[in-house]
Amino acid sequence: MQSESTAEMTTVAIARVAGHWADREAVLAAVENALRLVPDWAGRAAAARRILLKPNLTTDSMSWETGAVTSTLVVEAVARALREASPRARIGIAEATAVALDTKKAFVTTGLDRLARDLDLDLIDLNDDEHVAVPVEPAPGCPEFPIRQVRVCRSVLECDFLVNLPVLKTHPATAVSICLKNLKGTIPAAEKRRFHFKGLLDCVIALNRVVRPALVIADGTVGHEGDGPIGGTPVGLGLVVAGTDSTAVELISGRIMGLTLDEMPLLTKARQHRLGVCDERAIRIVGLPLAEATRPFRRAVFPFVRPPGVAVVDANACTGCREGVRMAIARAQAAGLLSRLPPLRFLIGGGDYPNEEAADEPRAAGEVAIYVGRCRQAEAKAGEALWVPGCPPQVFLIADELRALAGEPRLYGERKSFEIGEVDDPDAQA
């Protein structure tokens, strides 16, 4: 279980793959070496009768060699280690991939379906699972969460031993996508939408108070840098990072990627909520020294080169909104849709407009204003303008607005389905 006290010491192991990151035997040996250095996990696993492995399968169309999803070799190594620790346990691989994508297809794309057959593992599509609304309370003296309950898939709540298997990746809204955010794959699609509507960072921390992995193995065999979590570049790190405290493993993984604690907003939130070990001085690093493991990643933040016909009024927006708009426009451009779009004006951020001229300059004929994110909700509603919900809005939802304006069908459903008033909210039923 994760600790709620930053004073408590915890161990994080770093192991190097002695060979290429796609060398099966080398990866299996690296995971074994890392687990050998992590205390206390094997005894708990031995008593388990139901074990779940939670990889990161955020896309259903990319293989693990891209670094966008968890390496199947790492999953195999962990499954073998757990079978040795608990021979009588049923072991399953469980995931609910991103909204509107197909988890079963992801199992096939990554080869996890073959691995499950070979090792007699259960494959569980959590999008098919029942879910349970679990109350969530802040730690004493900590800020309130924007939600009072978290809907979690029943298989996750009922397992005896949960293993979190994230990837070292960059992300525009959270800087990195490693341990804490990977647990979004344990909740149903409606809850993922609600998280973005209510405030992603706080909701992810709330989820991590409810779902407590017993073991965390971060896959750094091949990471993903730049325009992550799926549009970036593979990084052949050849590393495995393991521990029993999700926050500590996230912190050390982020340091390997060249980020400081203050650059990772989820860890800032975790520190505010006293979730896990957020003090590097309280983390005992064993195995490969951090200095030898560090390889700075390119961040998921890029200069925004606006194409003709697109204006962006930035009122001190966070990177989630700013990068979401940039990435959505890039997707529309790559799909050849920009020439079919009307002139666009995106309004983002929760501060004052940078200057009156930017806000009030003459509009192009037929221009469409798109208000983006929770900060601009009231302004959009007052004028009945087009508003994309979320904090931050999901990139695919902004991109869907551009598809619709270009006369293309939406891929992810109507915008209203992402507004929490149109979704069954367990808080409203409490």
BABA-146754 format. One record per residue (C-alpha): residue number from 1; x, y, z; residue in three letters. Coordinates in steps of 0.1 Angstrom, whole numbers, plus 5000, padded with zeros to 4 digits. Layout:
<node NUM, <X, Y, Z>, ALA>
...
! end
This chain:
<node 1, <5000, 5000, 5000>, MET>
<node 2, <5011, 5035, 4994>, GLN>
<node 3, <5022, 5055, 5024>, SER>
<node 4, <5005, 5088, 5033>, GLU>
<node 5, <5036, 5100, 5052>, SER>
<node 6, <5065, 5116, 5033>, THR>
<node 7, <5087, 5108, 5064>, ALA>
<node 8, <5085, 5070, 5058>, GLU>
<node 9, <5114, 5055, 5039>, MET>
<node 10, <5107, 5034, 5008>, THR>
<node 11, <5128, 5016, 4983>, THR>
<node 12, <5130, 5021, 4945>, VAL>
<node 13, <5151, 4997, 4924>, ALA>
<node 14, <5165, 5006, 4890>, ILE>
<node 15, <5178, 4978, 4868>, ALA>
<node 16, <5195, 4980, 4834>, ARG>
<node 17, <5186, 4956, 4806>, VAL>
<node 18, <5219, 4939, 4797>, ALA>
<node 19, <5214, 4940, 4760>, GLY>
<node 20, <5189, 4955, 4736>, HIS>
<node 21, <5156, 4966, 4751>, TRP>
<node 22, <5138, 4941, 4727>, ALA>
<node 23, <5159, 4912, 4738>, ASP>
<node 24, <5134, 4889, 4756>, ARG>
<node 25, <5159, 4871, 4778>, GLU>
<node 26, <5176, 4904, 4788>, ALA>
<node 27, <5143, 4921, 4797>, VAL>
<node 28, <5132, 4891, 4818>, LEU>
<node 29, <5165, 4892, 4836>, ALA>
<node 30, <5163, 4929, 4842>, ALA>
<node 31, <5128, 4926, 4857>, VAL>
<node 32, <5140, 4897, 4879>, GLU>
<node 33, <5170, 4918, 4891>, ASN>
<node 34, <5148, 4948, 4899>, ALA>
<node 35, <5122, 4927, 4919>, LEU>
<node 36, <5150, 4910, 4938>, ARG>
<node 37, <5159, 4944, 4952>, LEU>
<node 38, <5124, 4955, 4962>, VAL>
<node 39, <5116, 4943, 4998>, PRO>
<node 40, <5083, 4929, 5011>, ASP>
<node 41, <5063, 4924, 4979>, TRP>
<node 42, <5068, 4886, 4975>, ALA>
<node 43, <5053, 4877, 5009>, GLY>
<node 44, <5021, 4897, 5001>, ARG>
<node 45, <5019, 4882, 4966>, ALA>
<node 46, <5023, 4846, 4981>, ALA>
<node 47, <4990, 4851, 5000>, ALA>
<node 48, <4971, 4864, 4970>, ALA>
<node 49, <4946, 4843, 4952>, ARG>
<node 50, <4936, 4868, 4925>, ARG>
<node 51, <4964, 4890, 4910>, ILE>
<node 52, <4959, 4917, 4883>, LEU>
<node 53, <4985, 4932, 4861>, LEU>
<node 54, <4976, 4967, 4849>, LYS>
<node 55, <4997, 4977, 4818>, PRO>
<node 56, <4994, 5010, 4799>, ASN>
<node 57, <4974, 5005, 4767>, LEU>
<node 58, <4964, 5040, 4760>, THR>
<node 59, <4960, 5032, 4723>, THR>
<node 60, <4947, 5002, 4704>, ASP>
<node 61, <4968, 5007, 4673>, SER>
<node 62, <5004, 5009, 4684>, MET>
<node 63, <5028, 4981, 4693>, SER>
<node 64, <5049, 4983, 4724>, TRP>
<node 65, <5081, 4989, 4704>, GLU>
<node 66, <5069, 5025, 4700>, THR>
<node 67, <5071, 5032, 4737>, GLY>
<node 68, <5035, 5043, 4738>, ALA>
<node 69, <5023, 5012, 4756>, VAL>
<node 70, <5038, 4988, 4781>, THR>
<node 71, <5063, 4963, 4767>, SER>
<node 72, <5048, 4928, 4764>, THR>
<node 73, <5082, 4914, 4775>, LEU>
<node 74, <5079, 4933, 4808>, VAL>
<node 75, <5044, 4920, 4813>, VAL>
<node 76, <5056, 4885, 4807>, GLU>
<node 77, <5085, 4889, 4831>, ALA>
<node 78, <5062, 4902, 4859>, VAL>
<node 79, <5037, 4875, 4853>, ALA>
<node 80, <5063, 4848, 4855>, ARG>
<node 81, <5077, 4863, 4887>, ALA>
<node 82, <5043, 4864, 4903>, LEU>
<node 83, <5034, 4829, 4893>, ARG>
<node 84, <5066, 4818, 4911>, GLU>
<node 85, <5057, 4838, 4941>, ALA>
<node 86, <5021, 4826, 4942>, SER>
<node 87, <5017, 4794, 4922>, PRO>
<node 88, <4980, 4789, 4931>, ARG>
<node 89, <4969, 4825, 4922>, ALA>
<node 90, <4949, 4833, 4891>, ARG>
<node 91, <4967, 4860, 4873>, ILE>
<node 92, <4950, 4884, 4849>, GLY>
<node 93, <4959, 4913, 4826>, ILE>
<node 94, <4933, 4941, 4830>, ALA>
<node 95, <4929, 4974, 4812>, GLU>
<node 96, <4903, 4998, 4800>, ALA>
<node 97, <4919, 5017, 4771>, THR>
<node 98, <4912, 5053, 4762>, ALA>
<node 99, <4876, 5065, 4755>, VAL>
<node 100, <4861, 5051, 4723>, ALA>
<node 101, <4890, 5028, 4716>, LEU>
<node 102, <4890, 4990, 4717>, ASP>
<node 103, <4908, 4972, 4746>, THR>
<node 104, <4905, 4938, 4729>, LYS>
<node 105, <4921, 4952, 4698>, LYS>
<node 106, <4949, 4966, 4720>, ALA>
<node 107, <4955, 4931, 4735>, PHE>
<node 108, <4960, 4918, 4700>, VAL>
<node 109, <4981, 4947, 4687>, THR>
<node 110, <5005, 4943, 4716>, THR>
<node 111, <5006, 4905, 4715>, GLY>
<node 112, <4992, 4902, 4750>, LEU>
<node 113, <4965, 4879, 4737>, ASP>
<node 114, <4992, 4854, 4727>, ARG>
<node 115, <5010, 4859, 4760>, LEU>
<node 116, <4978, 4852, 4779>, ALA>
<node 117, <4973, 4819, 4760>, ARG>
<node 118, <5009, 4808, 4765>, ASP>
<node 119, <5010, 4815, 4802>, LEU>
<node 120, <4973, 4807, 4810>, ASP>
<node 121, <4965, 4843, 4820>, LEU>
<node 122, <4931, 4859, 4821>, ASP>
<node 123, <4925, 4889, 4798>, LEU>
<node 124, <4900, 4914, 4812>, ILE>
<node 125, <4886, 4942, 4792>, ASP>
<node 126, <4876, 4966, 4821>, LEU>
<node 127, <4853, 4985, 4798>, ASN>
<node 128, <4831, 4954, 4800>, ASP>
<node 129, <4834, 4953, 4838>, ASP>
<node 130, <4809, 4963, 4864>, GLU>
<node 131, <4819, 4994, 4884>, HIS>
<node 132, <4815, 5004, 4920>, VAL>
<node 133, <4812, 5039, 4934>, ALA>
<node 134, <4838, 5042, 4962>, VAL>
<node 135, <4837, 5072, 4986>, PRO>
<node 136, <4869, 5092, 4986>, VAL>
<node 137, <4880, 5115, 5014>, GLU>
<node 138, <4910, 5138, 5016>, PRO>
<node 139, <4936, 5130, 5042>, ALA>
<node 140, <4932, 5150, 5074>, PRO>
<node 141, <4941, 5187, 5069>, GLY>
<node 142, <4944, 5183, 5031>, CYS>
<node 143, <4924, 5201, 5004>, PRO>
<node 144, <4890, 5188, 4994>, GLU>
<node 145, <4887, 5168, 4961>, PHE>
<node 146, <4863, 5180, 4934>, PRO>
<node 147, <4846, 5146, 4935>, ILE>
<node 148, <4832, 5127, 4965>, ARG>
<node 149, <4832, 5092, 4949>, GLN>
<node 150, <4852, 5074, 4923>, VAL>
<node 151, <4837, 5048, 4901>, ARG>
<node 152, <4862, 5019, 4899>, VAL>
<node 153, <4859, 4986, 4879>, CYS>
<node 154, <4849, 4958, 4902>, ARG>
<node 155, <4877, 4934, 4891>, SER>
<node 156, <4903, 4959, 4903>, VAL>
<node 157, <4886, 4964, 4937>, LEU>
<node 158, <4882, 4926, 4943>, GLU>
<node 159, <4917, 4915, 4934>, CYS>
<node 160, <4941, 4906, 4962>, ASP>
<node 161, <4973, 4920, 4946>, PHE>
<node 162, <4973, 4948, 4920>, LEU>
<node 163, <5005, 4954, 4899>, VAL>
<node 164, <5008, 4988, 4881>, ASN>
<node 165, <5029, 4985, 4849>, LEU>
<node 166, <5032, 5020, 4834>, PRO>
<node 167, <5056, 5034, 4808>, VAL>
<node 168, <5079, 5063, 4811>, LEU>
<node 169, <5062, 5089, 4788>, LYS>
<node 170, <5058, 5126, 4784>, THR>
<node 171, <5024, 5142, 4784>, HIS>
<node 172, <5012, 5177, 4776>, PRO>
<node 173, <4987, 5180, 4805>, ALA>
<node 174, <5007, 5163, 4832>, THR>
<node 175, <5043, 5166, 4820>, ALA>
<node 176, <5047, 5128, 4824>, VAL>
<node 177, <5024, 5099, 4822>, SER>
<node 178, <5038, 5072, 4845>, ILE>
<node 179, <5023, 5055, 4876>, CYS>
<node 180, <4997, 5078, 4890>, LEU>
<node 181, <4979, 5086, 4857>, LYS>
<node 182, <4981, 5049, 4845>, ASN>
<node 183, <4954, 5041, 4871>, LEU>
<node 184, <4928, 5059, 4848>, LYS>
<node 185, <4927, 5026, 4831>, GLY>
<node 186, <4909, 5011, 4861>, THR>
<node 187, <4878, 5033, 4857>, ILE>
<node 188, <4849, 5032, 4831>, PRO>
<node 189, <4847, 5056, 4802>, ALA>
<node 190, <4820, 5078, 4818>, ALA>
<node 191, <4844, 5083, 4848>, GLU>
<node 192, <4873, 5092, 4825>, LYS>
<node 193, <4850, 5119, 4810>, ARG>
<node 194, <4840, 5131, 4844>, ARG>
<node 195, <4877, 5134, 4855>, PHE>
<node 196, <4884, 5157, 4826>, HIS>
<node 197, <4852, 5177, 4834>, PHE>
<node 198, <4859, 5181, 4871>, LYS>
<node 199, <4896, 5186, 4870>, GLY>
<node 200, <4920, 5158, 4858>, LEU>
<node 201, <4949, 5164, 4882>, LEU>
<node 202, <4928, 5164, 4914>, ASP>
<node 203, <4907, 5135, 4902>, CYS>
<node 204, <4937, 5113, 4894>, VAL>
<node 205, <4950, 5119, 4930>, ILE>
<node 206, <4916, 5110, 4944>, ALA>
<node 207, <4917, 5078, 4924>, LEU>
<node 208, <4951, 5069, 4938>, ASN>
<node 209, <4937, 5073, 4973>, ARG>
<node 210, <4912, 5046, 4964>, VAL>
<node 211, <4932, 5022, 4942>, VAL>
<node 212, <4964, 5012, 4959>, ARG>
<node 213, <4988, 4990, 4938>, PRO>
<node 214, <5008, 4965, 4959>, ALA>
<node 215, <5037, 4966, 4934>, LEU>
<node 216, <5048, 4991, 4907>, VAL>
<node 217, <5071, 4982, 4878>, ILE>
<node 218, <5077, 5012, 4855>, ALA>
<node 219, <5086, 5001, 4820>, ASP>
<node 220, <5117, 5021, 4809>, GLY>
<node 221, <5128, 4995, 4784>, THR>
<node 222, <5116, 5018, 4757>, VAL>
<node 223, <5100, 5051, 4767>, GLY>
<node 224, <5082, 5078, 4747>, HIS>
<node 225, <5094, 5114, 4745>, GLU>
<node 226, <5082, 5146, 4729>, GLY>
<node 227, <5046, 5148, 4717>, ASP>
<node 228, <5035, 5120, 4741>, GLY>
<node 229, <5016, 5101, 4752>, PRO>
<node 230, <5013, 5085, 4717>, ILE>
<node 231, <5025, 5110, 4691>, GLY>
<node 232, <5062, 5112, 4702>, GLY>
<node 233, <5094, 5093, 4696>, THR>
<node 234, <5106, 5060, 4711>, PRO>
<node 235, <5135, 5062, 4736>, VAL>
<node 236, <5154, 5030, 4741>, GLY>
<node 237, <5163, 5035, 4777>, LEU>
<node 238, <5168, 4998, 4786>, GLY>
<node 239, <5156, 5003, 4822>, LEU>
<node 240, <5132, 4989, 4847>, VAL>
<node 241, <5121, 5009, 4878>, VAL>
<node 242, <5103, 4991, 4906>, ALA>
<node 243, <5090, 4997, 4941>, GLY>
<node 244, <5059, 4994, 4963>, THR>
<node 245, <5051, 5031, 4965>, ASP>
<node 246, <5035, 5046, 4933>, SER>
<node 247, <5045, 5081, 4941>, THR>
<node 248, <5081, 5073, 4948>, ALA>
<node 249, <5084, 5053, 4916>, VAL>
<node 250, <5069, 5081, 4897>, GLU>
<node 251, <5093, 5106, 4912>, LEU>
<node 252, <5124, 5086, 4905>, ILE>
<node 253, <5111, 5077, 4870>, SER>
<node 254, <5106, 5114, 4863>, GLY>
<node 255, <5141, 5122, 4876>, ARG>
<node 256, <5154, 5096, 4851>, ILE>
<node 257, <5136, 5116, 4824>, MET>
<node 258, <5153, 5147, 4835>, GLY>
<node 259, <5124, 5164, 4853>, LEU>
<node 260, <5123, 5179, 4888>, THR>
<node 261, <5095, 5173, 4913>, LEU>
<node 262, <5082, 5208, 4907>, ASP>
<node 263, <5079, 5202, 4870>, GLU>
<node 264, <5055, 5173, 4875>, MET>
<node 265, <5021, 5187, 4885>, PRO>
<node 266, <5007, 5153, 4896>, LEU>
<node 267, <5035, 5150, 4921>, LEU>
<node 268, <5029, 5185, 4933>, THR>
<node 269, <4992, 5175, 4939>, LYS>
<node 270, <5004, 5142, 4956>, ALA>
<node 271, <5025, 5162, 4980>, ARG>
<node 272, <4996, 5185, 4988>, GLN>
<node 273, <4975, 5155, 4996>, HIS>
<node 274, <5002, 5136, 5014>, ARG>
<node 275, <4999, 5107, 4990>, LEU>
<node 276, <5029, 5084, 4991>, GLY>
<node 277, <5066, 5094, 4994>, VAL>
<node 278, <5072, 5127, 4976>, CYS>
<node 279, <5105, 5135, 4993>, ASP>
<node 280, <5135, 5122, 4974>, GLU>
<node 281, <5155, 5121, 5006>, ARG>
<node 282, <5131, 5095, 5019>, ALA>
<node 283, <5136, 5072, 4989>, ILE>
<node 284, <5163, 5046, 4990>, ARG>
<node 285, <5175, 5040, 4955>, ILE>
<node 286, <5191, 5006, 4949>, VAL>
<node 287, <5206, 4989, 4919>, GLY>
<node 288, <5217, 5013, 4892>, LEU>
<node 289, <5226, 5048, 4906>, PRO>
<node 290, <5202, 5075, 4894>, LEU>
<node 291, <5231, 5095, 4878>, ALA>
<node 292, <5239, 5065, 4856>, GLU>
<node 293, <5202, 5060, 4846>, ALA>
<node 294, <5193, 5096, 4838>, THR>
<node 295, <5186, 5105, 4802>, ARG>
<node 296, <5166, 5137, 4798>, PRO>
<node 297, <5134, 5134, 4777>, PHE>
<node 298, <5121, 5161, 4753>, ARG>
<node 299, <5091, 5176, 4768>, ARG>
<node 300, <5055, 5174, 4754>, ALA>
<node 301, <5054, 5212, 4749>, VAL>
<node 302, <5062, 5228, 4716>, PHE>
<node 303, <5061, 5263, 4700>, PRO>
<node 304, <5027, 5269, 4684>, PHE>
<node 305, <5030, 5279, 4647>, VAL>
<node 306, <4995, 5290, 4638>, ARG>
<node 307, <4984, 5282, 4603>, PRO>
<node 308, <4965, 5308, 4583>, PRO>
<node 309, <4929, 5313, 4594>, GLY>
<node 310, <4935, 5303, 4630>, VAL>
<node 311, <4937, 5328, 4659>, ALA>
<node 312, <4944, 5318, 4695>, VAL>
<node 313, <4936, 5342, 4724>, VAL>
<node 314, <4956, 5329, 4753>, ASP>
<node 315, <4945, 5343, 4787>, ALA>
<node 316, <4973, 5327, 4808>, ASN>
<node 317, <4962, 5291, 4799>, ALA>
<node 318, <4978, 5260, 4814>, CYS>
<node 319, <4998, 5237, 4792>, THR>
<node 320, <4968, 5212, 4791>, GLY>
<node 321, <4946, 5237, 4772>, CYS>
<node 322, <4974, 5253, 4752>, ARG>
<node 323, <4989, 5220, 4740>, GLU>
<node 324, <4955, 5205, 4735>, GLY>
<node 325, <4946, 5232, 4710>, VAL>
<node 326, <4980, 5229, 4693>, ARG>
<node 327, <4978, 5191, 4690>, MET>
<node 328, <4942, 5192, 4677>, ALA>
<node 329, <4950, 5217, 4650>, ILE>
<node 330, <4980, 5195, 4640>, ALA>
<node 331, <4957, 5165, 4637>, ARG>
<node 332, <4933, 5185, 4615>, ALA>
<node 333, <4962, 5197, 4594>, GLN>
<node 334, <4976, 5161, 4590>, ALA>
<node 335, <4941, 5150, 4580>, ALA>
<node 336, <4939, 5177, 4553>, GLY>
<node 337, <4909, 5194, 4570>, LEU>
<node 338, <4923, 5229, 4575>, LEU>
<node 339, <4913, 5241, 4540>, SER>
<node 340, <4877, 5230, 4547>, ARG>
<node 341, <4874, 5249, 4580>, LEU>
<node 342, <4860, 5284, 4585>, PRO>
<node 343, <4883, 5310, 4601>, PRO>
<node 344, <4888, 5299, 4638>, LEU>
<node 345, <4894, 5318, 4670>, ARG>
<node 346, <4903, 5297, 4700>, PHE>
<node 347, <4899, 5313, 4735>, LEU>
<node 348, <4918, 5296, 4762>, ILE>
<node 349, <4929, 5302, 4798>, GLY>
<node 350, <4914, 5316, 4830>, GLY>
<node 351, <4931, 5349, 4833>, GLY>
<node 352, <4924, 5383, 4816>, ASP>
<node 353, <4929, 5385, 4779>, TYR>
<node 354, <4964, 5395, 4771>, PRO>
<node 355, <4952, 5428, 4756>, ASN>
<node 356, <4919, 5443, 4744>, GLU>
<node 357, <4931, 5443, 4708>, GLU>
<node 358, <4936, 5406, 4709>, ALA>
<node 359, <4901, 5400, 4723>, ALA>
<node 360, <4883, 5426, 4702>, ASP>
<node 361, <4901, 5428, 4669>, GLU>
<node 362, <4878, 5426, 4638>, PRO>
<node 363, <4866, 5391, 4631>, ARG>
<node 364, <4871, 5375, 4597>, ALA>
<node 365, <4839, 5368, 4578>, ALA>
<node 366, <4823, 5336, 4590>, GLY>
<node 367, <4847, 5332, 4619>, GLU>
<node 368, <4838, 5306, 4645>, VAL>
<node 369, <4848, 5312, 4681>, ALA>
<node 370, <4857, 5281, 4701>, ILE>
<node 371, <4859, 5285, 4739>, TYR>
<node 372, <4882, 5258, 4754>, VAL>
<node 373, <4882, 5244, 4789>, GLY>
<node 374, <4865, 5250, 4822>, ARG>
<node 375, <4879, 5285, 4826>, CYS>
<node 376, <4860, 5297, 4796>, ARG>
<node 377, <4827, 5279, 4803>, GLN>
<node 378, <4807, 5308, 4817>, ALA>
<node 379, <4818, 5331, 4789>, GLU>
<node 380, <4808, 5306, 4763>, ALA>
<node 381, <4775, 5298, 4778>, LYS>
<node 382, <4766, 5335, 4782>, ALA>
<node 383, <4769, 5339, 4744>, GLY>
<node 384, <4757, 5304, 4736>, GLU>
<node 385, <4790, 5299, 4718>, ALA>
<node 386, <4808, 5267, 4710>, LEU>
<node 387, <4825, 5254, 4741>, TRP>
<node 388, <4848, 5223, 4746>, VAL>
<node 389, <4845, 5211, 4781>, PRO>
<node 390, <4872, 5197, 4803>, GLY>
<node 391, <4901, 5206, 4827>, CYS>
<node 392, <4920, 5201, 4806>, PRO>
<node 393, <4898, 5191, 4776>, PRO>
<node 394, <4909, 5159, 4759>, GLN>
<node 395, <4927, 5165, 4726>, VAL>
<node 396, <4905, 5142, 4707>, PHE>
<node 397, <4874, 5162, 4718>, LEU>
<node 398, <4889, 5194, 4704>, ILE>
<node 399, <4899, 5176, 4673>, ALA>
<node 400, <4863, 5162, 4669>, ASP>
<node 401, <4850, 5198, 4669>, GLU>
<node 402, <4873, 5206, 4640>, LEU>
<node 403, <4861, 5174, 4622>, ARG>
<node 404, <4825, 5185, 4626>, ALA>
<node 405, <4832, 5220, 4614>, LEU>
<node 406, <4848, 5205, 4583>, ALA>
<node 407, <4818, 5184, 4576>, GLY>
<node 408, <4833, 5151, 4588>, GLU>
<node 409, <4816, 5127, 4612>, PRO>
<node 410, <4827, 5128, 4649>, ARG>
<node 411, <4847, 5099, 4661>, LEU>
<node 412, <4840, 5101, 4698>, TYR>
<node 413, <4803, 5111, 4701>, GLY>
<node 414, <4785, 5143, 4707>, GLU>
<node 415, <4802, 5170, 4728>, ARG>
<node 416, <4772, 5170, 4752>, LYS>
<node 417, <4782, 5135, 4764>, SER>
<node 418, <4814, 5150, 4778>, PHE>
<node 419, <4795, 5176, 4799>, GLU>
<node 420, <4789, 5162, 4833>, ILE>
<node 421, <4753, 5174, 4834>, GLY>
<node 422, <4746, 5148, 4807>, GLU>
<node 423, <4765, 5120, 4824>, VAL>
<node 424, <4753, 5100, 4854>, ASP>
<node 425, <4773, 5116, 4882>, ASP>
<node 426, <4776, 5095, 4913>, PRO>
<node 427, <4781, 5126, 4934>, ASP>
<node 428, <4747, 5139, 4923>, ALA>
<node 429, <4731, 5106, 4935>, GLN>
<node 430, <4748, 5107, 4969>, ALA>
! end
